Amino acid sequence: MNIDAPKRIWITGASEGLSLALAIQLLEQGCEVTLSGRVLPNHAQLIEQYPHQLQLLTQNLSDSEQASSACRSVEQRWPAVDLLIINAGSGDYLSEQQINQSLFESLIESNIFASANCLNCAAHLLKEGRQPRVVAILSRYTAVQLYEPSQPQKPANSLPKLFDEARKTLQSLGIELTLVAPQTLKNPITSAHALPQVWTAEDAAQAILARLAQSPHNLVLETLEQQSLWPLRH
């Protein structure tokens, strides 16, 4: 990804794994970055290394009030956001109470809430950005439809559908959206085929950023080891 000028980038789900690797590579390119994650282990070193480029937020974005609070913190730092990366592939939002429920239903549901909240509260900041774009990243876990798969897909039960619907609204505001997700038989995101391979978080981040320069609508990301990109946390 070629950075002509310092970009203002908000990355969610950035505790570790893929989104943290994205953040580090963007910081190395001179971007200003805000990282959101309920748990941010070992980020003190990053703050020391990039004291003027990095902001850390620990609000739970699946809660609408906390998501609004996070957005206000971003707005206090910047008048606009150029790139919003929503990492909707991890389980950072699972609470102790949710662990007693179906793990994957809770994971999908919390990421749906977090993604919708983040899109809603950040739209006005993106509208003022330079060549603004949303990048939504799904894992094999979160690309699955919530509850009974025979039900019609809606933004409330499907992250791919949520971002598909959001694309139309964002484009009307001059904001592009790139969906990075595994391929599915029911709803293929592109006509391209990608064989699953072993991705490190760093290699996947580099590949995604390199392809963003082409402004793609969709990118297929297939991995043999989900844990390396989206460590499950609670």
ZINORBEL-V291045 format. One record per pair of residues at least 4 apart in sequence whose C-alpha atoms are under 8 Angstrom apart, sorted by sequence separation. I is the first residue (numbers start at 1). J is the second residue. If there is no record, write none. Layout:
I_J + I_J
This chain:
3_7 + 14_18 + 15_19 + 16_20 + 17_21 + 18_22 + 19_23 + 20_24 + 21_25 + 22_26 + 23_27 + 24_28 + 25_29 + 26_30 + 27_31 + 42_46 + 43_47 + 44_48 + 45_49 + 46_50 + 47_51 + 50_54 + 62_66 + 63_67 + 64_68 + 65_69 + 66_70 + 67_71 + 68_72 + 69_73 + 70_74 + 71_75 + 72_76 + 73_77 + 74_78 + 75_79 + 94_98 + 95_99 + 96_100 + 97_101 + 98_102 + 99_103 + 101_105 + 102_106 + 103_107 + 104_108 + 105_109 + 106_110 + 107_111 + 108_112 + 109_113 + 110_114 + 111_115 + 112_116 + 113_117 + 114_118 + 115_119 + 116_120 + 117_121 + 118_122 + 119_123 + 122_126 + 123_127 + 124_128 + 125_129 + 128_132 + 138_142 + 139_143 + 140_144 + 145_149 + 153_157 + 154_158 + 155_159 + 158_162 + 159_163 + 160_164 + 161_165 + 162_166 + 163_167 + 164_168 + 165_169 + 166_170 + 167_171 + 168_172 + 169_173 + 170_174 + 171_175 + 183_187 + 184_188 + 199_203 + 200_204 + 201_205 + 202_206 + 203_207 + 204_208 + 205_209 + 206_210 + 207_211 + 208_212 + 209_213 + 211_215 + 212_216 + 225_229 + 226_230 + 227_231 + 14_19 + 15_20 + 16_21 + 26_31 + 27_32 + 46_51 + 61_66 + 62_67 + 75_80 + 94_99 + 98_103 + 101_106 + 127_132 + 138_143 + 153_158 + 155_160 + 170_175 + 171_176 + 183_188 + 184_189 + 199_204 + 211_216 + 226_231 + 227_232 + 13_19 + 14_20 + 26_32 + 27_33 + 60_66 + 61_67 + 126_132 + 155_161 + 156_162 + 170_176 + 171_177 + 183_189 + 12_19 + 26_33 + 47_54 + 59_66 + 60_67 + 99_106 + 126_133 + 154_161 + 155_162 + 170_177 + 183_190 + 11_19 + 46_54 + 47_55 + 59_67 + 98_106 + 145_153 + 153_161 + 154_162 + 155_163 + 181_189 + 14_23 + 61_70 + 167_176 + 23_33 + 59_69 + 147_157 + 155_165 + 167_177 + 183_193 + 59_70 + 146_157 + 183_194 + 11_23 + 23_35 + 94_106 + 145_157 + 146_158 + 57_70 + 94_107 + 145_158 + 93_107 + 144_158 + 145_159 + 143_158 + 144_159 + 91_107 + 94_110 + 143_159 + 163_179 + 90_107 + 93_110 + 142_159 + 143_160 + 40_58 + 93_111 + 35_54 + 37_56 + 38_57 + 39_58 + 32_52 + 33_53 + 34_54 + 35_55 + 36_56 + 37_57 + 38_58 + 91_111 + 14_35 + 15_36 + 32_53 + 33_54 + 34_55 + 35_56 + 36_57 + 37_58 + 38_59 + 90_111 + 138_159 + 9_31 + 11_33 + 13_35 + 14_36 + 15_37 + 31_53 + 32_54 + 33_55 + 34_56 + 35_57 + 36_58 + 37_59 + 38_60 + 89_111 + 7_30 + 8_31 + 9_32 + 10_33 + 11_34 + 12_35 + 13_36 + 14_37 + 15_38 + 27_50 + 30_53 + 34_57 + 36_59 + 37_60 + 88_111 + 6_30 + 7_31 + 8_32 + 9_33 + 10_34 + 11_35 + 12_36 + 13_37 + 15_39 + 16_40 + 88_112 + 199_223 + 6_31 + 7_32 + 8_33 + 9_34 + 10_35 + 11_36 + 12_37 + 13_38 + 15_40 + 16_41 + 196_221 + 197_222 + 198_223 + 199_224 + 3_29 + 5_31 + 6_32 + 8_34 + 10_36 + 14_40 + 15_41 + 27_53 + 194_220 + 196_222 + 197_223 + 198_224 + 199_225 + 3_30 + 27_54 + 88_115 + 136_163 + 193_220 + 194_221 + 195_222 + 196_223 + 197_224 + 198_225 + 201_228 + 3_31 + 190_218 + 192_220 + 194_222 + 196_224 + 200_228 + 201_229 + 86_115 + 189_218 + 190_219 + 199_228 + 200_229 + 189_219 + 190_220 + 199_229 + 62_93 + 111_142 + 189_220 + 61_93 + 60_93 + 108_141 + 107_141 + 108_142 + 107_142 + 108_144 + 104_141 + 109_146 + 178_215 + 181_218 + 183_220 + 108_146 + 143_181 + 178_216 + 179_217 + 180_218 + 181_219 + 182_220 + 183_221 + 143_182 + 178_217 + 179_218 + 180_219 + 181_220 + 182_221 + 183_222 + 34_74 + 177_217 + 178_218 + 179_219 + 180_220 + 181_221 + 182_222 + 81_122 + 105_146 + 134_175 + 136_177 + 138_179 + 140_181 + 176_217 + 178_219 + 180_221 + 181_222 + 84_126 + 105_147 + 132_174 + 133_175 + 134_176 + 135_177 + 136_178 + 137_179 + 138_180 + 139_181 + 140_182 + 83_126 + 112_155 + 132_175 + 133_176 + 134_177 + 135_178 + 136_179 + 137_180 + 138_181 + 139_182 + 80_124 + 81_125 + 82_126 + 112_156 + 131_175 + 132_176 + 133_177 + 134_178 + 135_179 + 136_180 + 137_181 + 138_182 + 80_125 + 81_126 + 112_157 + 133_178 + 135_180 + 79_125 + 80_126 + 81_127 + 82_128 + 83_129 + 112_158 + 116_162 + 127_173 + 67_114 + 71_118 + 80_127 + 81_128 + 82_129 + 112_159 + 123_170 + 127_174 + 62_110 + 80_128 + 81_129 + 82_130 + 86_134 + 88_136 + 89_137 + 109_157 + 111_159 + 127_175 + 62_111 + 68_117 + 79_128 + 80_129 + 81_130 + 82_131 + 83_132 + 84_133 + 85_134 + 86_135 + 87_136 + 88_137 + 89_138 + 90_139 + 126_175 + 62_112 + 63_113 + 64_114 + 67_117 + 71_121 + 75_125 + 82_132 + 83_133 + 84_134 + 85_135 + 86_136 + 87_137 + 88_138 + 89_139 + 112_162 + 62_113 + 63_114 + 67_118 + 71_122 + 81_132 + 82_133 + 83_134 + 84_135 + 85_136 + 86_137 + 87_138 + 88_139 + 89_140 + 108_159 + 61_113 + 62_114 + 83_135 + 85_137 + 89_141 + 90_142 + 39_92 + 61_114 + 62_115 + 64_117 + 68_121 + 89_142 + 38_92 + 60_114 + 61_115 + 63_117 + 67_121 + 88_142 + 37_92 + 38_93 + 62_117 + 61_117 + 61_118 + 19_87 + 8_78 + 10_81 + 8_80 + 9_81 + 8_81 + 9_82 + 10_83 + 11_84 + 12_85 + 13_86 + 14_87 + 7_81 + 8_82 + 9_83 + 10_84 + 11_85 + 12_86 + 13_87 + 7_82 + 8_83 + 9_84 + 10_85 + 11_86 + 12_87 + 13_88 + 7_83 + 9_85 + 11_87 + 13_90 + 15_92 + 13_92 + 140_226 + 139_226 + 139_230 + 99_234 + 96_234 + 91_230 + 94_233 + 95_234 + 90_230 + 91_231 + 92_232 + 94_234 + 89_230 + 90_231 + 91_232 + 92_233 + 93_234 + 90_232 + 91_233 + 92_234 + 90_233 + 91_234 + 21_201 + 22_202 + 25_205 + 21_202 + 25_206 + 18_201 + 22_205 + 17_201 + 18_202 + 21_205 + 22_206 + 18_204 + 19_205 + 18_205 + 22_209 + 1_209 + 1_210 + 1_211 + 18_228 + 1_212 + 2_213 + 17_228 + 18_229 + 1_213 + 17_229 + 18_230 + 17_230 + 16_230 + 17_231 + 16_231
